[in-house]
Amino acid sequence: MKQLTVRHVEPELAAALDRERRRSGSSLNQTVLDLLRRALGVSRESPTGNGLREFAGGWSAAEHDAFERACEDFERVDEGAWR
């Protein structure tokens, strides 16, 4: 596989890439590859979903796990409240 070096990345572009990296929960390298594939129409994966993620956003695996942990208390039944 070919390796590339990208130079002179403006601070605002670097910040945008970092935001996307955090949002997707991927490495910076994987994020750049995914963005390039989408922009150039050479995605290796078949499209999935209903197309709303672009408008509504989505959660990374880490964000999903954090949400599940935050909601654990709602899954517990307070036996005293039911008597």
N, C-alpha and C positions, 0 to 999 in steps of 0.2 A: 504494500500500500504506500501511496505517496504521502509525504509529510510536507506541510506548508508552514511558513512563518509569516505572520501578519504584523507589519510595523506601522507605526504612527497612528495608533488607535486613539481617536479623540476621547477626552474624559467623559463626555456625555454618551458616546457610543459604548465605552467600557462600562459605564453605569447601567445603561439599558441592557447590555448583555448580562451583567450581574443580576439585575432584577429578574430577567427571564430565567436565568440559571436557578435562582432561588425559587421562583414560581413553579418551575417544572421539577425541581428536586434532582436535577441532573448535574453532572460535572460541566465545567465551562466548555471543554472540548466537545462533549456530546451535544450541548446546547447549540454551539456554532454549527456542528454538522447537521443537526436537525433543521436549523433555520436555513442553511444553504440548500438542503434537499427540497424543502418546501418552496423556497424562492425560485429554484431552478426547475421545479416539477420533476424531480428524480427520486421521489420518496421510495424507499425499499418496501415499505409496508402498504398494504391496501388501506384505503380510507375507512375509518370506522366512526361511529357516532352519528349524531344528527346535525352537525354543523353549528350547533349553538354555543359550543365552547368558546369560539372566537368572540362572541358577544357577551356571554355570561361568565366566562372565566372557568377555572377549574381548580381542583386541589391537587397538590403533590401528595405522594404517599405519606410524607412526614406531617403535612397539614391535616390529612385525614386521621392519622393516628393521634395527633394532638386533640382534635375535635372529639374523637371517641373517648379519650381519657377524661376530657373536660365534662363529658356527659354521663360518666359512670354513675354518679350520684343519682341521676334520674332513673336508673334501672333498679335501684334498691327500693324494696317495699318497707315502709315504716309500719311495723306490725301494730304499734300502739295507736296509730291513726285509724286503723281499721277495726278497732274494738269498741 
